Amino acid sequence: MTELRDRLLAEARAALKQSYSPYSSFPVGAALLDEEGGVHRGTNVENASLGLTICAERVAVFRAVADGHPRFRAIAIVTPTAEPTAPCGACRQVLLEFADPDFIVWLAGEGEEVEEHRLEDLIPRAFGSFRPKEGS
C-alpha cells in the first residue's frame, strides 16, 4: 500500500506544477486511482469569475469519467502548505458519487507528513446518489 500511496503522491506533485492559480496563489495537485489501476491527474484551474474555478480533485474525476473510467479506489492530494489540506465539500461529494466503498484519501503538504482518511470519514452523513442500488 505504501508503494501505491507514494506513486499517487508523486503523480499529484507533478500535477501541482501545472496549476493555473493566479487569483488564490494556492496550487493543488491530485492523482486519482481508478479501479483498473490507471492514474488520472488533476490540478486546479482558476478563472477571473471565481465561481467558474474548478478544483484539482474534480478535474481528475471528470477526466477519468470522460476517458471511460468511472469507478475509483483512491486519491492523493498535494498542496504547498506546511500541513496537508483536505478537499472542499464539493469535491468530497463528487468523489463519493464514483468512489469504491473503501476509497482512501491521502493528503500531503510540503513536509513528510501524509494523512490517510477514508472518504466516508471526511463526508459524514453524505448526500446519497440517485442511482438505483444493484439488485433493485
N, CA, C and O of each residue as an XYZ file, in Angstrom:
544
protein
N       0.822     -1.199      0.000
C       0.000      0.000      0.000
C       0.863      1.258      0.000
O       0.486      2.270     -0.591
N       2.029      1.198      0.667
C       2.924      2.358      0.713
C       3.441      2.698     -0.683
O       3.572      3.870     -1.037
N       3.733      1.662     -1.473
C       4.220      1.895     -2.832
C       3.158      2.592     -3.679
O       3.470      3.514     -4.433
N       1.919      2.161     -3.557
C       0.809      2.782     -4.278
C       0.624      4.221     -3.821
O       0.478      5.120     -4.649
N       0.628      4.447     -2.515
C       0.491      5.806     -1.970
C       1.587      6.716     -2.517
O       1.307      7.829     -2.963
N       2.834      6.246     -2.485
C       3.954      7.056     -2.953
C       3.862      7.349     -4.444
O       4.228      8.434     -4.895
N       3.370      6.373     -5.210
C       3.180      6.583     -6.657
C       2.144      7.674     -6.905
O       2.358      8.564     -7.729
N       1.030      7.607     -6.198
C      -0.013      8.618     -6.378
C       0.440      9.993     -5.898
O       0.125     11.002     -6.529
N       1.173     10.042     -4.794
C       1.687     11.333     -4.317
C       2.645     11.950     -5.327
O       2.616     13.161     -5.543
N       3.490     11.139     -5.947
C       4.412     11.650     -6.974
C       3.634     12.204     -8.165
O       3.985     13.251     -8.709
N       2.585     11.503     -8.564
C       1.749     11.977     -9.679
C       1.036     13.279     -9.306
O       0.921     14.182    -10.135
N       0.559     13.378     -8.067
C      -0.115     14.592     -7.611
C       0.857     15.772     -7.559
O       0.494     16.898     -7.899
N       2.092     15.507     -7.133
C       3.101     16.578     -7.103
C       3.421     17.070     -8.516
O       3.641     18.262     -8.729
N       3.445     16.154     -9.468
C       3.671     16.545    -10.868
C       2.504     17.390    -11.373
O       2.715     18.379    -12.076
N       1.280     17.010    -11.022
C       0.098     17.768    -11.432
C       0.089     19.160    -10.811
O      -0.328     20.127    -11.447
N       0.549     19.257     -9.575
C       0.600     20.537     -8.858
C       1.354     21.596     -9.666
O       0.991     22.773     -9.650
N       2.391     21.176    -10.364
C       3.217     22.103    -11.150
C       2.466     22.700    -12.336
O       2.899     23.703    -12.904
N       1.337     22.086    -12.714
C       0.555     22.565    -13.853
C      -0.596     23.482    -13.444
O      -1.366     23.931    -14.293
N      -0.711     23.756    -12.158
C      -1.816     24.569    -11.650
C      -1.879     25.940    -12.315
O      -0.857     26.571    -12.583
N      -3.105     26.381    -12.571
C      -3.343     27.753    -13.010
C      -4.119     28.417    -11.879
O      -5.346     28.338    -11.814
N      -3.372     29.078    -10.984
C      -3.992     29.654     -9.782
C      -3.507     31.085     -9.523
O      -2.977     31.374     -8.450
N      -3.689     31.993    -10.514
C      -3.203     33.361    -10.335
C      -3.998     34.186     -9.336
O      -3.504     35.214     -8.873
N      -5.206     33.774     -8.991
C      -6.043     34.560     -8.101
C      -5.866     34.169     -6.640
O      -5.820     35.035     -5.766
N      -5.767     32.888     -6.374
C      -5.611     32.431     -4.992
C      -4.143     32.187     -4.626
O      -3.790     32.183     -3.447
N      -3.314     31.989     -5.607
C      -1.910     31.593     -5.381
C      -1.846     30.338     -4.503
O      -0.948     30.188     -3.675
N      -2.813     29.447     -4.701
C      -2.895     28.211     -3.924
C      -3.023     27.028     -4.884
O      -4.126     26.543     -5.134
N      -1.890     26.566     -5.419
C      -1.951     25.426     -6.340
C      -2.273     24.127     -5.602
O      -1.891     23.930     -4.449
N      -2.981     23.257     -6.301
C      -3.340     21.941     -5.771
C      -3.116     20.922     -6.876
O      -3.431     21.169     -8.040
N      -2.567     19.768     -6.497
C      -2.403     18.663     -7.436
C      -3.114     17.437     -6.906
O      -3.125     17.191     -5.700
N      -3.710     16.667     -7.804
C      -4.415     15.450     -7.413
C      -4.075     14.333     -8.379
O      -3.832     14.564     -9.563
N      -4.062     13.118     -7.854
C      -3.886     11.926     -8.680
C      -4.888     10.890     -8.203
O      -4.872     10.481     -7.042
N      -5.752     10.475     -9.099
C      -6.869      9.596     -8.803
C      -6.599      8.204     -9.366
O      -6.225      8.061    -10.530
N      -6.786      7.198     -8.551
C      -6.577      5.806     -8.967
C      -7.919      5.178     -9.311
O      -8.816      5.114     -8.471
N      -8.053      4.712    -10.560
C      -9.303      4.050    -10.924
C      -9.240      2.574    -10.536
O      -8.181      2.075    -10.155
N     -10.353      1.887    -10.630
C     -10.421      0.503    -10.164
C      -9.592     -0.459    -11.006
O      -9.352     -1.594    -10.595
N      -9.154     -0.015    -12.178
C      -8.319     -0.858    -13.033
C      -6.834     -0.571    -12.841
O      -5.995     -1.200    -13.486
N      -6.503      0.372    -11.962
C      -5.110      0.699    -11.691
C      -4.578      1.891    -12.465
O      -3.406      2.240    -12.324
N      -5.415      2.528    -13.282
C      -4.998      3.719    -14.025
C      -4.972      4.937    -13.131
O      -5.720      5.020    -12.157
N      -4.108      5.883    -13.464
C      -3.979      7.118    -12.688
C      -4.399      8.298    -13.553
O      -3.995      8.411    -14.710
N      -5.212      9.169    -12.980
C      -5.728     10.347    -13.674
C      -5.347     11.577    -12.865
O      -5.746     11.719    -11.709
N      -4.575     12.461    -13.478
C      -4.118     13.679    -12.790
C      -5.120     14.814    -12.924
O      -5.893     14.891    -13.879
N      -5.075     15.691    -11.926
C      -5.874     16.901    -11.976
C      -5.157     18.017    -11.244
O      -4.387     17.769    -10.316
N      -5.411     19.240    -11.663
C      -4.896     20.413    -10.977
C      -5.967     21.490    -11.016
O      -6.838     21.478    -11.886
N      -5.901     22.417    -10.074
C      -6.917     23.457    -10.053
C      -6.700     24.439    -11.208
O      -5.573     24.756    -11.589
N      -7.835     24.905    -11.745
C      -7.818     25.867    -12.848
C      -8.755     26.996    -12.447
O      -9.969     26.809    -12.356
N      -8.178     28.167    -12.207
C      -8.966     29.312    -11.748
C      -9.413     30.179    -12.923
O      -8.918     30.059    -14.044
N     -10.372     31.058    -12.619
C     -10.931     31.959    -13.604
C     -11.224     33.282    -12.912
O     -11.520     33.309    -11.717
N     -11.143     34.381    -13.660
C     -11.429     35.695    -13.083
C     -12.835     35.746    -12.493
O     -13.072     36.460    -11.519
N     -13.767     34.998    -13.072
C     -15.091     34.822    -12.491
C     -14.956     33.621    -11.558
O     -15.140     32.478    -11.978
N     -14.637     33.882    -10.300
C     -14.200     32.830     -9.378
C     -15.135     31.626     -9.279
O     -14.676     30.520     -8.994
N     -16.418     31.814     -9.507
C     -17.352     30.697     -9.472
C     -17.099     29.677    -10.573
O     -17.577     28.546    -10.491
N     -16.362     30.062    -11.588
C     -16.044     29.150    -12.687
C     -14.755     28.382    -12.453
O     -14.364     27.559    -13.282
N     -14.098     28.638    -11.348
C     -12.887     27.916    -10.972
C     -13.242     26.463    -10.693
O     -14.339     26.166    -10.221
N     -12.302     25.546    -10.989
C     -12.533     24.124    -10.709
C     -11.345     23.566     -9.941
O     -10.189     23.868    -10.239
N     -11.651     22.759     -8.961
C     -10.631     22.173     -8.094
C      -9.912     21.018     -8.775
O     -10.436     20.398     -9.701
N      -8.710     20.744     -8.301
C      -7.883     19.664     -8.848
C      -8.574     18.314     -8.767
O      -8.505     17.520     -9.706
N      -9.237     18.052     -7.657
C      -9.882     16.758     -7.459
C     -10.974     16.522     -8.493
O     -11.091     15.427     -9.043
N     -11.773     17.552     -8.755
C     -12.851     17.401     -9.745
C     -12.304     17.301    -11.156
O     -12.871     16.591    -11.986
N     -11.207     18.002    -11.447
C     -10.577     17.844    -12.762
C     -10.179     16.382    -12.963
O     -10.429     15.813    -14.026
N      -9.565     15.773    -11.955
C      -9.145     14.373    -12.057
C     -10.358     13.455    -12.253
O     -10.321     12.557    -13.094
N     -11.425     13.674    -11.487
C     -12.626     12.853    -11.608
C     -13.235     12.996    -12.998
O     -13.526     11.993    -13.650
N     -13.431     14.221    -13.454
C     -14.095     14.436    -14.736
C     -13.245     13.897    -15.883
O     -13.779     13.360    -16.853
N     -11.936     14.037    -15.775
C     -11.035     13.491    -16.783
C     -11.176     11.964    -16.839
O     -11.283     11.387    -17.921
N     -11.176     11.323    -15.681
C     -11.285      9.863    -15.625
C     -12.615      9.385    -16.196
O     -12.654      8.448    -16.993
N     -13.696     10.026    -15.790
C     -15.014      9.632    -16.283
C     -15.097      9.843    -17.796
O     -15.617      8.987    -18.512
N     -14.593     10.965    -18.281
C     -14.611     11.239    -19.723
C     -13.795     10.219    -20.510
O     -14.074      9.957    -21.680
N     -12.786      9.645    -19.860
C     -11.953      8.623    -20.501
C     -12.493      7.212    -20.293
O     -11.837      6.236    -20.659
N     -13.690      7.098    -19.704
C     -14.332      5.793    -19.554
C     -13.976      5.021    -18.306
O     -14.127      3.799    -18.272
N     -13.505      5.710    -17.275
C     -13.117      5.064    -16.015
C     -13.891      5.684    -14.860
O     -13.357      6.544    -14.160
N     -15.143      5.268    -14.641
C     -15.993      5.914    -13.638
C     -15.972      5.327    -12.225
O     -16.803      5.712    -11.402
N     -15.066      4.424    -11.922
C     -15.007      3.844    -10.576
C     -13.608      4.026    -10.016
O     -12.621      3.766    -10.705
N     -13.514      4.479     -8.747
C     -12.231      4.856     -8.166
C     -11.946      4.156     -6.851
O     -12.857      3.759     -6.125
N     -10.656      4.014     -6.561
C     -10.208      3.360     -5.321
C      -9.513      4.308     -4.352
O      -9.611      4.134     -3.137
N      -8.796      5.331     -4.891
C      -8.008      6.209     -4.010
C      -7.660      7.501     -4.735
O      -7.726      7.591     -5.961
N      -7.287      8.500     -3.935
C      -6.794      9.760     -4.488
C      -5.698     10.294     -3.569
O      -5.748     10.127     -2.350
N      -4.711     10.937     -4.182
C      -3.683     11.669     -3.435
C      -3.841     13.136     -3.789
O      -4.018     13.487     -4.956
N      -3.777     13.993     -2.774
C      -3.939     15.436     -2.958
C      -2.755     16.118     -2.293
O      -2.442     15.862     -1.130
N      -2.098     16.999     -3.057
C      -0.902     17.677     -2.577
C      -1.093     19.186     -2.667
O      -1.590     19.706     -3.666
N      -0.687     19.882     -1.601
C      -0.725     21.344     -1.561
C       0.625     21.865     -1.049
O       1.338     21.141     -0.355
N       0.981     23.105     -1.381
C       2.244     23.668     -0.927
C       2.108     24.317      0.453
O       2.450     25.486      0.633
N       1.617     23.566      1.399
C       1.365     24.067      2.741
C       2.163     23.262      3.751
O       2.615     22.155      3.458
N       2.332     23.818      4.933
C       3.081     23.108      5.970
C       2.365     21.816      6.365
O       3.010     20.792      6.588
N       1.048     21.862      6.450
C       0.253     20.699      6.800
C      -0.638     20.322      5.623
O      -0.983     21.185      4.816
N      -1.016     19.056      5.508
C      -1.916     18.637      4.428
C      -3.246     19.390      4.479
O      -3.706     19.793      5.548
N      -3.853     19.571      3.309
C      -5.128     20.265      3.180
C      -6.169     19.299      2.628
O      -5.937     18.653      1.606
N      -7.303     19.198      3.292
C      -8.376     18.312      2.852
C      -9.146     18.923      1.684
O      -9.157     20.143      1.521
N      -9.785     18.092      0.875
C     -10.580     18.614     -0.240
C     -11.823     19.353      0.260
O     -12.311     19.102      1.362
N     -12.318     20.257     -0.563
C     -13.522     21.003     -0.210
C     -14.734     20.065     -0.223
O     -14.652     18.934     -0.703
N     -15.835     20.543      0.299
C     -17.049     19.741      0.359
C     -17.576     19.337     -1.006
O     -18.053     18.215     -1.178
N     -17.497     20.242     -1.983
C     -17.976     19.907     -3.330
C     -17.170     18.753     -3.914
O     -17.732     17.853     -4.538
N     -15.869     18.777     -3.715
C     -15.026     17.685     -4.224
C     -15.311     16.384     -3.497
O     -15.325     15.318     -4.112
N     -15.536     16.460     -2.212
C     -15.862     15.253     -1.447
C     -17.142     14.616     -1.984
O     -17.222     13.397     -2.134
N     -18.136     15.447     -2.270
C     -19.408     14.932     -2.780
C     -19.231     14.319     -4.172
O     -19.794     13.261     -4.452
N     -18.467     14.960     -5.035
C     -18.233     14.418     -6.377
C     -17.477     13.094     -6.291
O     -17.824     12.140     -6.989
N     -16.459     13.025     -5.452
C     -15.726     11.767     -5.267
C     -16.666     10.661     -4.803
O     -16.579      9.529     -5.279
N     -17.550     10.982     -3.888
C     -18.476      9.999     -3.336
C     -19.366      9.391     -4.417
O     -19.731      8.219     -4.332
N     -19.708     10.162     -5.410
C     -20.569      9.676     -6.496
C     -19.964      8.474     -7.216
O     -20.687      7.591     -7.677
N     -18.640      8.444     -7.311
C     -17.965      7.424     -8.113
C     -17.057      6.489     -7.311
O     -16.508      5.538     -7.868
N     -16.895      6.745     -6.035
C     -15.879      6.044     -5.245
C     -16.277      4.636     -4.831
O     -17.451      4.326     -4.623
N     -15.265      3.804     -4.719
C     -15.377      2.485     -4.125
C     -15.710      2.686     -2.645
O     -15.307      3.699     -2.074
N     -16.433      1.758     -1.999
C     -16.779      1.935     -0.580
C     -15.559      2.112      0.342
O     -15.659      2.772      1.376
N     -14.429      1.536     -0.022
C     -13.218      1.652      0.802
C     -12.265      2.720      0.278
O     -11.057      2.639      0.497
N     -12.799      3.705     -0.402
C     -11.998      4.760     -1.031
C     -11.094      5.444     -0.009
O     -11.541      5.856      1.061
N      -9.816      5.554     -0.360
C      -8.810      6.164      0.512
C      -8.404      7.527     -0.031
O      -8.260      7.704     -1.240
N      -8.223      8.485      0.866
C      -7.747      9.828      0.529
C      -6.417     10.040      1.240
O      -6.348     10.008      2.468
N      -5.354     10.258      0.455
C      -4.045     10.593      1.017
C      -3.811     12.080      0.814
O      -3.972     12.593     -0.293
N      -3.432     12.772      1.880
C      -3.198     14.210      1.849
C      -1.755     14.496      2.230
O      -1.232     13.923      3.185
N      -1.108     15.391      1.473
C       0.268     15.761      1.784
C       0.483     17.246      1.523
O      -0.086     17.833      0.602
N       1.320     17.824      2.363
C       1.767     19.197      2.164
C       3.238     19.145      1.781
O       3.683     18.207      1.120
N       3.980     20.145      2.195
C       5.403     20.193      1.865
C       6.258     19.309      2.773
O       7.362     18.918      2.396
N       5.763     19.000      3.942
C       6.527     18.202      4.898
C       6.445     16.714      4.604
O       5.941     16.294      3.562
N       6.942     15.939      5.529
C       6.958     14.482      5.403
C       5.614     13.845      5.759
O       5.341     12.711      5.367
N       4.777     14.570      6.498
C       3.512     14.007      6.971
C       2.570     13.692      5.815
O       2.358     14.519      4.929
N       2.012     12.493      5.835
C       0.967     12.095      4.897
C      -0.201     11.591      5.729
O      -0.058     10.654      6.515
N      -1.344     12.213      5.552
C      -2.546     11.770      6.253
C      -3.298     10.781      5.375
O      -3.326     10.914      4.152
N      -3.906      9.791      6.012
C      -4.737      8.827      5.305
C      -6.125      8.838      5.925
O      -6.283      8.716      7.140
N      -7.137      8.989      5.059
C      -8.520      9.036      5.514
C      -9.379      8.161      4.608
O      -9.056      7.959      3.438
N     -10.448      7.658      5.146
C     -11.485      7.036      4.319
C     -12.429      8.163      3.926
O     -12.731      9.036      4.740
N     -12.892      8.146      2.693
C     -13.761      9.208      2.207
C     -15.000      9.356      3.081
O     -15.428     10.476      3.361
N     -15.582      8.239      3.514
C     -16.797      8.336      4.318
C     -16.559      9.053      5.648
O     -17.499      9.592      6.232
N     -15.310      9.067      6.134
C     -14.995      9.797      7.360
C     -14.852     11.300      7.097
O     -15.036     12.114      8.003
N     -14.528     11.657      5.866
C     -14.388     13.073      5.505
C     -15.722     13.706      5.133
O     -15.842     14.931      5.113
N     -16.721     12.887      4.841
C     -18.029     13.421      4.479
C     -19.118     12.592      5.161
O     -19.836     11.830      4.514
N     -19.224     12.759      6.484
C     -20.239     12.001      7.219
C     -21.650     12.424      6.809
O     -21.898     13.583      6.476
N     -22.551     11.471      6.839
C     -23.955     11.719      6.506
C     -24.098     12.393      5.151
O     -24.878     13.330      4.982
N     -23.331     11.900      4.196
C     -23.298     12.481      2.855
C     -24.627     12.329      2.125
O     -25.432     11.446      2.421
N     -24.822     13.208      1.178
C     -25.990     13.139      0.291
C     -25.754     11.955     -0.636
O     -24.722     11.899     -1.305
N     -26.680     11.014     -0.693
C     -26.521      9.804     -1.496
C     -26.830     10.009     -2.957
O     -27.358     11.046     -3.360
N     -26.500      9.020     -3.733
C     -26.715      9.049     -5.166
C     -28.172      8.738     -5.503
O     -28.872      8.086     -4.729
N     -28.613      9.206     -6.652
C     -29.921      8.857     -7.158
C     -29.887      7.570     -7.978
O     -30.927      7.070     -8.406
N     -28.682      7.039     -8.194
C     -28.562      5.807     -8.964
C     -29.189      4.667     -8.172
O     -29.009      4.583     -6.957
N     -29.925      3.788     -8.850
C     -30.509      2.645     -8.135
C     -29.425      1.707     -7.624
O     -28.395      1.522     -8.272
N     -29.662      1.128     -6.477
C     -28.722      0.153     -5.912
C     -28.785     -1.111     -6.758
O     -29.827     -1.446     -7.322
N     -27.642     -1.815     -6.838
C     -27.613     -3.065     -7.587
C     -28.617     -4.042     -6.985
O     -28.726     -4.167     -5.765
N     -29.353     -4.736     -7.866
C     -30.307     -5.719     -7.423
C     -31.682     -5.155     -7.111
O     -32.574     -5.903     -6.710
N     -31.880     -3.823     -7.290
C     -33.209     -3.273     -7.003
C     -33.924     -2.911     -8.282
O     -35.058     -2.433     -8.241
